[in-house]
Structure formats: C-alpha cells, structure tokens
Amino acid sequence: MLNFGAIVKTLACLLILLISISNPILSAEMGKIRGKVTDSNTGEALPGATVIIKGTSVGAATDFEGKYLISQAPQGKQTVQISYVGYKSKEIHVNVFPGKTTELNVQLIYSSVDMKEVVVTAQLEGQSAAINQQLSSNTIVNVVSKDRIQELPDQNAAETLGRLPGIALQRNNGEGQKVVVRGLSPRFSSITVNGVQLPSTSQPGGFSNDGSGDADDRSVDLSMISPDILEGIEVFKAQRPDMDGDAIGGTVNFTTKKAVEGSRSSFRMFGGYNNLENDYGNYRGSFSYSNRFFKNEEEGYSKLGIVLGGSIQKANRASDGAGGTYSWTGQTNGEPVYQTSNVSLTKHNEIRRRYGLNLAMDYSIAENNDIFLTSLWAGTHQDEKDRTHNYAISGGYHDRTYFEREVDLNTWSNSLTGKHLLSNFEVNWTVSYSISKSKSPWGGYANFSETSGFSNNMPIENLDPSAVSNYALNDYKAAFLGSAYIQNEDLKDHNTTAEINIQHPFFFGSDISGYIKLGGKLRDKSREKNVDQYGGLRWYTGQKIMTAYPGVFIPAANSSADISLSNFISNQSSLDNFLGGDYKYNEVMDEGALHNFLDKYQPIFKQTKNYKMDVEDYNASENIYSGYLMTEIKWQQVVTFMPGFRYENTSTDYSTKVANPATSTLMMKKALSDSLGSRSYGNFLPMAQLRIKPVDWMDIRLAVTKSLSRPNFLSLIPYEVLDYDNLTLRYGNPNLKETKATNYDAYLSIYNSKWGLFTVGKFYKRLNDIDYQRSKIMAGGYYSPYLTNLKGWTVTTPENLPDVTTVDGWELELQTNFVFLPSPFDGILLYANFSFIHSETQYPYTNYETVYLDHAPWVTTISTEMKRTGRMIGQPDRIGNVTIGYEKAGFSGRLSVIYQGDALRGVGMSEANDELDDSSIRLDLVLQQKIGNNLSFIVQLNNITNREEKTFIRYRDLTTRTQDYGMTLDCGFQLKF
C-alpha cells in the first residue's frame, strides 16, 4: 500500500518536472497588480469581481473583501478589464514594471438596462455578490453572501443553508439542525470553517444503548452556529483535489468576517414570542466590531486587522407530539386491516440557549506575506423535559414516562494561516485545532406502569390514534414505578490538522496560462465517549427507596412495595388544546416533583451501576495523511481545464469493552473486558473539471470527481452486546469498508444585467459499499465458542451494501431583480430554486416462511435472503425555495417559502410498509425599516402557517409521528456605526 512519504516524493518530483518545463517560457520580467473593487455608491466590497489583463488569459477574482492579486502580470502598458454582473464594466490602462507591484483600486457603478440611476440596496448587493461569487469560482458552488445572511429571518446557519438548491433540512424540535445535500445523509457532507473541517457534533444518545440515535455518526449540528457572526456561506457541489475527499454530498464552508479599513460596529437585538407556549421571554442579540491598525502611509493600508463578534439567544423550543405503531392483521373485503399497537403523546418542554464568539486577526508581515488567526466558538445549552403517555395497546398497559436532561453542545475551531508570495511561488499553510463536545451532565428517567390500562370495549383494528386516550382508565393510583435511571454522558471529538499548499504559475504565450499546485495534509482525529448510568428496574430503585424511607411515599394500589404515580400528579388535570385539540392529554405529571425525586435519591440509584452501558464507551483515533497534485489551464478567457488527483491514507484504532457471557449479570463490573480494533487503507481520488465560456453571458461547467465517506464511529467499534433472555446479539465491525462515490456534474449558467442569473444543473452519483445496520433472525450459524448456535437469535451488525446505489437529479436556480421596471415596482427582487432528486438502492431483508412437513419435526421455518429497491433514507424527491424581496426608501421586506417533499424515514419489506416524512411548506417573513443611516427596526416571523411535522405509513396514511412547534415572532433593531 502507498504511504504518505512516497506520495510527497512523487508530488515533489512532478512539481520539479513541470516547473522545469514551464520555466523557459515563464517570463522573468513580470510585475504584480493588486487592489480592491468596491461599489461607487456604498463603498462596499464586491466579492467575485473578475479582473483580467485584456488580450491575455491572465486574471484573478476578488475575494470576500473585494481584494485581488495578479501575481504574474506582463510588463509594460496593459489594459485591465474589471467586470461584475449587474455593474458597468471598466477598462483601465496601467503600467506594469518588472518586479514591482502596481496598486489598482476600482469603483464600479450599478447598471440598469435603461441606464437610469439605481440606488444599490442591501438586497441588491447581496444578490449581486452571490451571483458573481458563483460565476467567478473555478468549481461548482452555491453562495450565500453576507448581505443575504443579514436579510433572511433565520435562527441558525442550518436554516440559511436550507434555502439553497438541492439542500433539505433535518429538524430538531422545529429548528433546522442538519443538512441533507442532494438527498444524501448529513454524514456524507463535510462542514468547514474557513476551510478547516469541524469535528462531528451530535445530540447525546439518551437512555438507550440499542445503537439508535445520532451521537456516534459523523454529521455536524449546525443549529449551534449563529448566522450573525458569518461573512458568507459556500456550498461546493464538486470537489477539487486541494479539498478534503470525504464529501460525497458536498462541502459546506462558513467564512468568518475580516476587518476592513476604518472602525465599524454593529448591534442587533430582538425580543421574541412563541405562540405555542404563549411565551414572550425569547430574545436574540449579536454584536461585531472591526478595525485596522498600524497604517502604512506609503502603501496605503493598515498592517493589523481585528474583528470581534458575538451572539446570544434564548428560545423556547417546546412542542406537542404524538406517535403510533401499527401491525397488519389481514384483509376484509379486499381492504387491509391494521391493528393499532402503540400510541404515545408527549409534551416536550425545552429552553434552548445559544452563544457564539468569533475573533479574526490578520497581519501583514511584508508585501504579499500575511498571516491570519481565526477562532470561532459556538455553544448551545438545552434544558429538556418530556412527559409521555405511552398506550401499549397490544400489551394492555398504559405507561407514563418522565424524561429530563441538560445538554451542552460546544464546538471551538482555531486556525493559523499564512499566505506568502515567494518569487514565482504562492505558498500557503494552515495549522488548526478544533474540538467538539456533546455533554449531558445530568439526565433522569422514570417509568410508571399501569398493567391493565384500558376499558374492555376498546377496538384495536383500524383504530385512529387520536381516539386511544378516550379508552384509557387513567388509574394513576394503580400505576407503579417500574424503572428509574439517572445518567451522564460525555463525548469529545478533537481534530488537529497541518497542511501546506504550493502553487506555481506558467504561461504559453499570451493565450494560455495556468498554475500547478500541490500540497500535503495531516489530520489527526481523536474521539472519546463515556456514559455512566445508574438505577434500573423497580427492585433496584422504587422498592429500595420504599424500604429505606418508609411512609414517605404512597404505595401503588395493587403493590404495597412499589411507589405509586399518585405521588407525582399535578393539580392540572389536562393539557389544553394539545395538538390543536385533536388529541386528549389527560393526567398531567408534576415536573418539579419528579425532578426532586430523581435528584434527591441519587445515592440509592448510584448503588446500582449499569455496566452494560459501558459496552459502547470507546476511545478512537483516526489519522489521515493526504497529498494532491492539480493544475489549472486557461485558454484565453474561454476554456478552463482543471485536472488532478488526491490520495488519502487512513489509519484507525479503537478500544472499547465487551461483555463476558459467562457472567450472570451485566450489572457487575467484572462482566466487562477490553476489546481492540484497527484498520489501515488508502483511497486514490482522481478529479477533473472543465469550464467553457463561449460568450460573455453563458457558462458551461462539467466535472467528474471521486470522493468517499468513512463509516459512522459506532459501526467501527469492536463492541459486543449479548442478551440471553431476549436472544439478541449486537456487535461492531472494525473492518467495515468506507463508502466510495463517483460523481458527475453538468451545469449551464446564463446571466446578464437585466435578468440576473439562471442556472440548470444535472448531477449523477454512483456509491459503492454504503454501510448500514442489518438485523435478521438467524436460522442457525456459529458466532463464537460461547455462542455456537444462533438459531432463533436476532443479530444486528453493520454491513456494506453489496449493490451500487445511484443518486441523480436536476437543480434549477433563478436570481433576478426588476430594477428596470417603473417605480415603485423596481424594488422587487426574486430568488427561486427547485430540485428534483431520485435515488435507487437495494435494501436486503430476510423473508421467513413457515412450512408444514409430513414427518418430524412436522413444521419448520425457511428463511430466504431477498432485497427490494427503494430510495435512500432521508431523501426528498422535490425541494423548492422562493424568496420575494422588496426594498425601497429604507424599507426592506422578504417573504420566503420553503417546500420539502416527502422523504423515506424507515424501510419496510414492501413499499406499502415504508414510513415517510410528510411533505411540508413553511413560510417565513422579515420586515425592516431603516431610520437614518445607522438604525433599522426589524420584525421576523418564522413558520407563519404553524406547519406541523408528520410522518406516516404509506399504505393507509396512518400517522406514526406528529409534532407541533408553533409560530415564533421576533422584533428588534440593528444599529451600525
């Protein structure tokens, strides 16, 4: 297998060879042109402007600050062309001297079709910036500019991303949390800050070690990141060799703010209202300050720039929820008959607090030698309390559960970057350290069970879930404490990276130019997870407490040794208007009394530790060594070809615990022993992109790239969980393969000053070795010396799909404005996109058939391995976004509509049994009125139509989950000076 050292040597030899070829034709008499492109009216930077030397293929594009650098400009008198969609282009004559830098700052004027004077508003600036950044990029990318970020009514970065083409949202308590890029699970995309990959951040797993939840996957919780501290957002749909290869869906890059000349400050403050809880206590605020110091009068710029920003938010994320499960029992008159097996009603109370800080510093050591320091911290604190009625109809019992926990999610990303121009070489390097923490310092759970919980006349066939509570006896005096737990959980993920990139330009006459670029990177990841759980079933908790503290608690009606639910019933008999009045939520538990109970009796709970939870504790390390070589070749300004490759070598080591099956109880520490696993593998990732610009108003882009996705952490852990009572076995697989993908992209963009930008794109992906969790009932088989016959056991383990999965789709995008219309209609702006996504994968399952024999054993079960075709889990077929903006005379308004089609949530043995997330339409509105030059008043409304989230089973549209979060309103102001 190739090693990193061999790769570096190969890349160095190739660079030397290419330099030796290009040097004879690289003119030694070169100069430099640098400067900044701004709006002539507002003075704001114009990112994505194109700056080229007329008659050559030499040029550059401006960055987020509007700055550009042409490092190899031919000497003599040159004509520089500056263009920016929506603005009048300029041509400026300059003299370029060998070895010298020519400063050229340019101001552009906004252009309308009828050449009338146009006032450039914030919405126009944001739209123009996004269009030009997309067009000037050398790859396929979608952009959210800083002005558009400020104009959208979004609570976090995930919500902002959900408005881009091909991106769907996964929500947590009504708030966007993770992004599904082009129908692929969040773990298939890379999330970076200024190019530095963030460690995964997910919610703690709760009170279960059944392998469920997302605490151990590779996705990133974006709800922690406030859009107020961001400069812009880029979503790269096609990877370059100089980007990390683990991004099958795409790479989301957040750029933080950088200082411009002059002192600038801004404050935003909002008060908020949640109509579901009638709560006026929400608030959100942010501030930013930037300035530059130590001005060099000769050069005209300041050496040191500092940006400091912060944000704070408190939000009530309460919800009403209902869930249901069903089983098929047969047919009557050709119609299916289903038994309602279980219904749950949950009142979720949560106060979510979010904090963010951003520090960015840049310092110019010398001309074209700069260093940048960036530090971004984002954190969320959640106080959660759930009260649930669980109606287990098939078993005849009515459970009430109480669950509470505190959750702290934090991510901290730090990077130090250097950018240097050394002779004919552009060198940049980065060292970074990032850490994410998912911590639940306190959690408590209590379950009360009423074993005969329903009236005898309750029907169960085709029973509507909303009617189930009408048949409950609600005998809280008979309900007893069946189990109780307390728990803490700690998960840390560290990333340490170091990388270097070297770029060398070349020229073949005046028509062909380009660069050769290579680099290497080391990414060292370490991850630790620890869960401690105490308590257990009634004899470890409730009965112990009754014995230790006689007379304190009322005993259950039918069991004097158990604690009755009657000790924890609120004076409130029911919750009014639960789920809009469609469901009756009777018998309300007292949150305060239950919290005090779990907290006060911790010493008794801690007498019994559940060591079974330690089976999924682990320490993991993952080292990734990568190197790449690429080139970009331009022919005039018509054709740009960018081929290259990347190689990544991955080494993993994992350690955890396994349970000793010879030990009778897993409540004992001696039941556990160490388990280790490791793997090393390499991936060669060739890539090529082609851009053709046949005319000034058209852009064609083609890309073929290879990328990968490493398996979820828990899947790779060599853990093992055996349950002899229930005949279940779960174990990890350290040798699980990584998912590999071949990606094809084709994009056509049409743009001009009148209509803005219209883009149509087609993508196609082929994925091999997708990992997933497979459960099956075994007809036999050998597992280990202590489990030689698996007959009747349910075995769950991660596997790789043997078949190829395909994902394809179309993405349409329109960004336009109507400044050519007569007033007042010239203030209208429109942004719209629509995506069609289709995927096809094979889901293996086992079909069991009972066969009757005419001899002993007379009856047997035959299992047959089968598979069915379906779309990928979490992938909606249709995604649409429309934003209509209006800005005039200091007034600004945006109405945003987000449509997300139904998505597969769970896979059954046939399409009729699939569980789906229902399609949804969400409306958001922001209104802003500017007072003078510095002050603005803002009103934001989210989820105006109070859209509920639902999941259902396809065959009868039976609801499996409904959640109502309500509408939120924020009112506040923004002050800039």
N, C-alpha and C positions, 0 to 999 in steps of 0.2 A: 504493500500500500504506500502511496506517496506520503512524504512527510513535509512539514512546513518549511524546513530548511531547503529541501530540494526545490520547492516551489519558488522561494525567494531567489535562489541562484538562477533558476530558469528565467524568471521575470527580469532579473538584472542583465542577463546575457542578451535577452531580446531587446531590452531598452538600449543597451550599448550598440547593438547591431542597427537598430532603427535610427538612432542618433547619428551614427556614422554614415548612414545612407542620406539622411536629410541635411546634415551639416553643410556639405558642399553647396547646396542650393539655398541655405538659410543665410540671408544677407546679414553681414556683420554690422552694416550701417543701419541700425534700427533705432527708433525712438519709441516713446510711450505717450499715450493720450489718456488722460483721466479727467473725471469731473462728475457733475451731478445734474440730473434732468428733473425739473420741477414744473409745477403749474404756474403760469404767469400771474394768475389772479390770487390764488390762495397761498402760493409758496410751498405747497405740499409736494413731497417726493412722488415721482411717477415710476413705480416699480414695473419692470418688464418692458421698458422702452428699448427699442433697437437702435444701436449706434454702429454704423458701418462706414468704412472708407470707400467712397464711390469708385467704381471700376475695379474693385478687388473683392475677394471673398473674406477679407479681414474685418472683424467686428466684435461686438460684445453686447450684452443685455444688462440693463440696470438691475440692481438687487432691491431688497425691500426698502432700503434707504434712498433709492434713486441713484445710487452711485454705480460707476462703471470704470473699467480699466482695459484699455487695449495695450497689451504688453509688448507687441511687436508690430509697430506701425512703420511703414516705409518712409524714409527720409524725404525731405523736400516739401513742395507745395501740394497739399492734399485737400480734397473736398470731403467733409464729414456730413453724412446724412443721418438725421435723427427723426425717427417716426414712432408714433404711438397711436393706436386705434382710437378714434374719437377726437384727435387733436390734429392741427395743421402740422405737416412735416416741415423740417427745416434743413437747409444746406448751408454749411459754414466753411469758409476757407481758412486753413491753418497752415503754419509752417512747422514741420517736424524736423528736429535736429537730432543727429545720431547721439545716442547715449543720454539724451535729455528727456525730461517729462514736460509735455505741454498740457496746461490746465485748460479745460473747456467745459464751462458750466452753461447749461442751456435752459431757457424757459420756453415752454410751448403754450400755444393758445388753443382753447377748445374750439372745435369747428362744427357748425351745423350745416345742413345741406343748403339752406337758403342764405347762408353766411350771416344770419342775424346774430346779434350779440346774445350770448348764452351765459347765464350765471351758473358756474360749476358748483353744484351742491354736494353734500357728503355722500348721498346715494349715487350720484353720477360718478364721483371719484372712486367709490368702492366698486362699482360695476366696471369701470374702465380698467382699474388695477387688476381685477380678477381676469378680465379678457386678455390683457396684454401679458400677464404672467403666464397664462396658459399657452399663448401663442409663441412666446419667446423661449419657452423651455425646450430642451433637446430630447424630452421624452413625453409620454402621455400623462397628463396631470390635470387635476381639478383643483381650483384655488378658492379659498375664502379670504378676502382681503381684510385688513384691519378696520376699514370704514364699514364694511358689511357686517363684521362681527359686532360692532357697536350698535348697529341699527336693528339687529334681529332680537326678538324677545326670548332669548334662550337662557336657561338657568345654568347650563354647563356645556362643556365642549362637545359631548356626545350629541346633544340636541342640535348644535350647529352643523355637525357633520351629517346628520340625518337629512339635511336639505340638499345634498349633492347627488348627482346621478349615480345610480347603482348601489346606494347605501341604505340599508334598513336598520332599524334600531331594536335592540333588546332592552326592555324597560324593567326597572326595579321600583316597585311602589309608585308607578306612574311617571317616573323620571327616567329619561334616557340614560343608559348605563354603558352599554357596549354596542359596537357597530358590526353589522354583517355586510361585508363588502362583496358585491357581486354574488350573493347567495351563499357565501362561504362562512362557516362558523367564525366567531371573533378570534379564536386561537390561530386561524390561518393568516392573520394580518399582523404586520409589525407596527408598533407605536413608538415614535421617537420624538425627542425634544431637541431641536437644533441638530438633528442627525444622530443623536445619541439614543440608543434603544432603551426604553423603560422596562424595568422588571415587571413581571405579571403581578396584578393586584386584583384580588377577588374576595368576595364575601366569605367569612368563616363558615365551616360546614354545618354547624348546628349540633343537635343531639343524636346524631346517627353516624355509624361507621359502616354504612352499607355501600359505600362508593358513590353515593349521589352527591349532587351539588357541584359547584364550580371552583371550590377552594384550591384545587390541585391542577387546574388547567393553565394554559399559557396566555390567556387573554388579559387585557388591561381594563380596569374600571375607570372610565373616562368621566364619570359623574363627579370625581374629585376635582377636576381641573376647571377653574372659572375662566370663561372667555374674556373677562375683563383684563387679564394680565397677558394676553396674547397679541402678537403683532400680525400673525396670519396663520392659516392652516393650508397645508398642501396634501393632496392625496395622489400618490404616484400609482398609476394603474399598470405601468410596465417598468420593470426593474432595470437598472443599469448595473454593469459589473462592479462599480465602486459603491454599491449599496448592499446591505446585508441580504443574503439569499433566502432567509426564512420569511417569505412574504408572498404566499400564493395568491391571497386575495388582493393585497396591495400594501403600500406603506403610507401610514398617516404621520405626517411630520408637523409638529407645532413649533412655530418660531416665536421667540420671545422678543420683547421690544428692545430697541437700541437707541442710544442718545443721539440727538441732532443738535446743531448749534443753537445756543440760547436756552435759557431756563424755561421749562414747560411743566405745568402741573395740572392735574385734573382730579375731581372728586365726583363720585356717583353715590347716591344714597336713595334707597327705596324702602317704603313700608309696604307690607303685604297682607293679603286676606285669602283665607282658604274657606270656600263656601261649604264644603262637606262637613267641616267641624265648626263652622261659623267662628273662625279664629282670626283675629286681627293682629296677632303677635308676630307675624313673619317680617323679616327685614333682610336687606341685602345692600352691601356697600363696597366700594373699591376706591383706591387712590393710586396715582402714579406721579412720579417726579423724575425729570431728566434734565441733565445739563452737561456741558462740556467745559473743561478747564485746561489751563496752561496753553493759551493760544500762541501759535507760531505766526507772528505777523507777516513774515516773508512768505510763508507757504499759504497763509490764509485759513488755516484750520487749527482746531484745538487738539492737543495730544490725548487727553484723557476724557472719556465719556462715561457717565454713570446713569443708570436707570434703576429706580427703586419702585416697586409696585406691590400692592397687597389687596386682598379681598376678604370679605367676611359675609356669611349668610346663615340665617336660621329659617328653616322651612318645616311646616307641619306636613308630613307625608302619610297621614292616616288614610285608611281605606276600609271599605266593606267588601268582603269576599265570600263567594260560595263555590263549592266544588262537588263533583259527583263522579261515581264509577258505576258501570253497568256491565251485565253479562247477558249473552244471547241464550235464550232457552228453547227456541224453536220457531215454528210458523203457524199462524192461524189464518185460514182463507188466503194463503199466499203472501201474507204480510208478516214481517219479522216481529217476534215478541221478545222483549228485553226485560230483565229483572234489575230494578234499581238496587244496587248492592250497598252503596255507601253515599252519604251526603254530609258535607261539612259546611258550617257557617263560621266565618272568622271576622272578628273585629280587630283590626290592626291599628295600633296607636304608635306613632313614631315622631320624634323630634330629631331632625337632621341638621347638624351644624357643619358648615364648610368653611375652611380657611385656606388662604393661599398667599405666598410671598414670592417675589421674583427680584433677583439682583443681577444686573448685567453691567459689566465693565469692559471697556476696550481701551487699549493704549497703543499709540503709535511710537514704536521704538525708533524708527527711522523711516525714510520714504519707502513705501511698499513693504514694510516689515511691521506687522501688527499682531497683537495678542488679544484674546477675548476670554473673559471669565464669565460664566453663566451659572447661576444657582437658582433652581426652581423647587419650591416646596409646596405641596398641596396635601391637605388633610381633611378628613370627614369624621365626625363623631356622631354615632347614631344611638339613640335610646329607644329600644323597641319593646313593645308589649303586645302579645296576642292572646285573645280569649276565644276559644273554639268550641263549638258544639259539633261533635262527631257522631252522626247517626249511623251506626253499623247495622243496617237493616238485615243483612244476611245472617248475622250472628245474634240479632235480637237485643243488642246492648247499646246504650247511649252514654258515650264518654264526653267529659268536659276536660279540656286541657288548657293549661295556662303556661305561657312561654314568655320569658323576658331575657334580654341580654343588652349589654353595651358593646358597641363595635367601634373600633378605631382603625381607620384606614389612612395610611400615610405613604407618600412617595416623595423622594428627595433626589433630584438629579443635579449633578455638578459636573461641569466640563471646563477644561482649559484648552484653548485652541490657538495655534499660531499659524499665520499666513505670511509667507515670505516670497519675494521675487529675487532670486539669486542668479544673476546673469540671464541666461535663457531658460532657467528652470523656475517653475512655480512649485513651491513646496508648502504643504500644509500638514499639520499634525494635530492630534487631539488625544488627551488623556482624560478619562472620566470615571466617576464613581457614582452609582445610583443604587438606591435601596428602597424597597417597598415593604411595608409592614401591614399585615392584616391581623388585628389582635382583638380578641374578645376577653377582657379581663374578668368579666362576670357574666354568667348565664344561669338561669334557673328554669326548671320544668317540673310541672306536676300534672298528673292524670288521675281523674276521678271517674270511676266506672259504675254505671247502673246496669246490672246484668239483665234485667227484664224491663226494657225501657219503652215498650210500645203497646198500644191497645191492640186487642186481638182482631179487630176489624180492618186493620191497615192493609190495603192492597200493595203488592210489590211489583206486579207486571205493568210495564209502561207507566210507572208512577212518576209524575212530574216532580223534580227535586224540590220545587218551592212548596209542595204540599206535605212533605215528610214531617216537618216540625209540628204540623197540626195533630199528628198521631202520637207525639211523644208524651209520656206520662209526667216527665219533669219531676220525679220524686227525688229531690236533692237530699232528703234525709237518708235515703237508702244508698245513695251514691257514696262510694268509699275511695280513699286514696290508694290507688293501685300501684303507683310508682312515682318516684320523685328523684330528680337529679340536680346537681349543681356542676358547673363545668367552666373551665377557662381554656382558651385556645390561643396559640401564638404561631404566626407564620411569617418568616422573613425571607426575602429574596434579594441577593446582592449581585450587582453587575460591576465589574471593573474592566475597562477597555483601554487599549492603547492602539493607535493607528497612525500611519504615515502615508501620504499620497504625494507623488512626484509627477509633474506634468511638463512636457517639453513641446514647444510649437514647431511646426515645419511649414515650408512653402514650396510649391512647384509653380513658379511664375506668379502672375497676379490672379489667376483664375482658381487655383487650387491651394487650399491651406487647411490646417488642422492641427491636431496635437496628439501626442502619445502620452498615455497616463498609466501608471502602475501604482500599486500600493499593497500594504500588508496590514493585518489587524489581528489582535489578540483579544478575545472576550472571555473573561473568567467569571463564571456564574457559580454562586453557592446558595443553597436553599435549605432552610431548616423548618420543620414543622413539629409542634408538640401540643398534644391535647391531654388534659387531665380531667377525668370525670369521676364523680363520687355519688354515692347513693345507689338506688336500684329499686327492686320490687318492694311490695308492701312490708315484708318481714325485715328488710334492711332499713326502712325509713319510718313509715307511719306507725307500725306496730312497736318499733323500738322507742319512738317518741312517746307513745301512749304508756308504755311501761315505765320510762324514765320520769315522766311528768303526769302522773295520774290526776284526773279531774280537771285538767286544763282544757281538753277538747271534748266536744260532744261526740260520742261514738256513733258509727253508722247504725241505721235501724236494724239491719239484719246481721250485723257482725260487731260485737262489742269491743273486739280487739283492734278495729280499724277506725281511722279518723273520718268523720262524715263531712261531706261537702257543705253541710249547713253552717259550718264554721266560717265559710268564706263566701257567703251570698250577700250581694249588695242590696241596699234598700230599693234600688231601681229595678222594677220588675221586668222591663224590656227595653230594647233599643228602638227608638222611634225612627220610622222611615228608613229602615235598614234596606240597602239596595233599592232605594226608591219605593219601598213598601211592598215589593214583590215577595219578600221573604219575611217570616216572623222570627225575630231573635228574642226568645223568652229566656228568663232565668239568667240574670247577669252576675258574673263573678266579681268579687271585690278585688281590684288590682292591688290596693295598698295592703290588705290583709294577707294576700298570697305572697307579696314581696317580703313582708315582715317575717312570715313563716319560713320561707326559704333561707332568708338571711340569718335569722336567729338560731336556727337549728343546724347550721353548718358543721359544728363539731360532731354531731351524730352522723351526718352524711359522710363526713371525712373518715369515719371509722371503716367505711367500705369503699375501696377504690376499684373502679372497673378497669383492670389492666388490659382488657380486650381492646380498649380504645388505643392502647399503645402500639398495636399491630400496624397502624397506619401512620405512626410518627416516623420521621425519617430525616436523614441528613443526605444532601445530594450536592455533587459538584459536577460542573459541565464546562469543559474547556473547548473553545472553538478557535482554531487557527485558520486564517483565511488569507488568500492573496489573489490579486486580479491583474489583468492586463487588458487595456482597451485603447481604441483610437477613435477620433472623430475626424472625418474627411469632408470638407466642404468644396463644392464646385460652384463658384460664383455665390449667389445667394439663392440658388435654385435647388440644389441637392445636398443633403447632409446624410452621411452614412456613418453609423456608429456600431462597429462590431467589437466583440471582446469576450472574455470568459472570466469566471470566478471559480476558485476551488476552496472548499471549506472542509476541514478535518475536525471531527467531533469526538471527544473522549468523555465518557460519563462514568461516575462512580456513585453508588447508592448504598446506604446502610439503613436497616430497619430491624424490626423484631418479628419473629414468628412464634405462634403458639404451640406449645408442646402438647400433642394429642394424648399423651399418657397421663396428663394431669387432669383430675376430675373437674376442677372448676377454674374458669378463667378469671375469677375474682382474686386469684392468688398470684403474687409476683413471680413465683418460681415457674409459672406456666410459660414464661417467655424466654427466648434465646435470640442471639444475634443472627442476622441474615445479611449477606453482602451480594452486590451485583455490579457488573461493569460492562462497558461495550465501547468499541472504537470503530469509526467508519468515516469514509470520505465521500464527497459529492463534487462532481465536475459540472459546472453550470455555464454552458455557452449561451451567449445572447447576441442579438443583432437588431438594430433599429434603423429605419430609413425614413427620412423626411423629404418630401418633394413639394416645392412651391412653384408651380408652373406659371402662376400670375400673382399679382400683388394681393389679391383678395381670396386666395384659396390655399389651403394647406392640407396635404395628404401625409398621414403617418402610418407606418407599418412596423410591427415588432414581433419577433419570435424570441421567447426567453424561457429559461429553465429556472425553477425555484423549488423550495422544499418547505416542509413543516415538520418539526420534531414532535414526537408523541407527548401527550399530557404526562405530568410528573408522576401521578399516582399509578398510571399504567405501567411505568417503568420500574416501580419499586418492587423488590422481591419479597413482598409480604404474603402472608397466608392466613386465612381465617376458615377454620372448620367448625361446624355446628352439628354434632352428632344427634342432637334432639330433633332438629329440623332437616337433617340430611342436606346441608348446604356447604359448598366449598367455594371460596373466592381466593384468587391469587394473582399476583402481578407477573409481568413478563419483561425482564431487563433486556431481552433480545428482540423486542418489538422493533420493526423497521420504521424508518421515517417515511412520511408521505412525500412523493416526488411529483412534480407537475410540469407539463409543457404548455406554455401559454402563447396564444396567437391573438394579435390585436390589429385592427384596421380602423383608422379614424379619418374623417373628412370634415374640415372646418371651412366655413365661408363667413367672411366678415367685411364690413365697411362702416363708415362713419354714420350712415343712416340707420341700417338695420342692426348693428351690433354684431353679435356672434351667433352662428348656428352651427352645431356640431352633431354629427351622427357617427356612432361608433359600433363596431361589431367585435365581440370577443369570444374566444373558444378556449377551453381548458380541458386537458386530459390529466387526471390524477390517478396515480398508482399507489397501492399499499396504504390506503386510508385506514387508520386504526380506530377501533370501536370496541365496546364492551359486548361480549356474546354470552348469553345464558342459555343453557339447554339441560334437559333432564336426560340423564345417562341411562342407557340400556345395559351398561357394563363397562369394563375397562379398568386398567391399572393406573394408580396415581403415585403411590409410594409404598414402602414396606408396612406402614401403619394404616394404609387405605388401599387394599389390594383389589377391592371390588366396588366400582362406582355405581352399580345398578340402583336406580331409584334416587340418586343424588342429583341436586341441581347445582351445576358447576358454572361459575361466572369468571371469565378471564378476558383480558384484552387480546384481540386478534387483528391481523391485517386483512382487509377485504381482498379476495383473490382476483376480483374483476376490476376493470378500468371504470372510473367514474368520469363523466363528462359534464361540464357546465358551459353553457353558451348563452349569449344574449345580445340585445341591442340597447344602446344608450343614446337618447336624444336630448339635446340641450339648446335652449334659446335664451340669450341675454340681449335685451334691446331697450331702447327708450324712445320717447316721442317728442323730443325737443323740436322737431320740425313742424309740429302742429301749432296752430294759433293758441295764444294764451286763453284760458288757463290750462288747456289740455297738454301743454308742453312740459308739464311737471310729472307726467306719468312714466314710470319705469316698469318693466316686466322681466321677471326671471322665471323660467319654467324648465323642467326636465321630466322625462318619462323613461322608464327602463322596463324591458321585457326580459325575463330571465327564465331559462329552462335548464334543468339538470336531470341526470339519469344515473342511478346507481343500483347495485344489486344488494338486496338485504337477505342474508341467509337465515333460514329458520328450520326447525325440525318438526315434521309432521308425524303425529303419533296415531296409530290405528290399532284398535282392539280386534283381534282375530280369534274366533272360536274354533277349537280343534275337536276331532272325534277321538282323541286319545289324551292321556295325561301329558302335560298339565291342564288340558282342556281349554285353557284360554291364555293368550299371550299378547304382547304388545309389540308391534313392528314400528320402528322409527325410520323415517326416510328424510335424508338431508335434502332440502329444497331451497329455492330462492325466488324472490319476487322483485320486480322492477318498481322503483319509485324515485321521487325527487329527494334531494338532500334535506336533512332536518334543518329547520330554521330559514329555509329559502322561500321568500315570497315570489310569486310569478310576476307581479306587477308592482312597481314603485313609482309614485308621481309626486312632484312638488311644484307648486305655483306660488309665486310671491308677487303681489301687485303693490308697487310703491308710488307714493305721490309726495313731491316736495316743492313748496312754493312759499315765498315770502316768509321764510323762517319756520314754516310748518312742514313737518315730515310725518308720513304715516306708511305703515306696511301691514298688509294682510297676507298671511301665509297659510297655505293649505297643504297638508301632507297626507298622501294616500299610500297605504301599505296593504297589499293583497294578502289573502290568507296564506299561512305558512305551515308546513308539516311540523308537528310537535312530537308525535310519537308514532311508531310504525307497528301496525298490526299484521296478521297473517294474510290479510287481503286489504285492498284499498277501502273497502266498506268499513273496516275496523280502525282505520287511521284516525289519530287525533290531530286536529288542526287549530292553529291560532286564527281567530276570525279576522277578516279584513277590517280596516278602520280608516276613518277620515278625521283628521284633527285640524282645528282652526286656531291660529294664534294671531294676535294683533298688537302692534306697538304704535303709539301716537306721541309725537314730540313737538313742542313749540319752543322756538328759540326767542329769548328775550335779550336784546342787545347782542354783543359779540361773544359773550362768555357764558351766559346762563341759559340752560334749557330745562323745561319741565317735561317729564316723561310718564306715560301710562302704558303698562304692559298687561295683556290678558293672555293666559295660556289655557288651552283646552276649553275654548269658549262654549262648545256644544256639550260639555260634560260627557264625553265619549267613554263608555265602559270598555274594558278589555275582556275578551271572551275567548275560550277555547271550547271545542265541541268535537263530537264523534260524527263522522261523515254520514253514517247510514240513516240516522234519524234526526240529525242535528241536535242530539242530546247534549246539553251543556255540561262540560266537565270542569270548567272554571270560569267565574265571573268576578271582576274586580272593578270597583268604582272609586275614583280618586278625587273627583270633583274638579271645579274650575278654580284657578288662582288669579289674583289681581295684585299688581304691584304699581305703586305710584311714588314718584320721586323726582329728583333733579340731578343735573350734571353741571358742574362748574369747571371751566377751563381758563387758565391764565398763564 
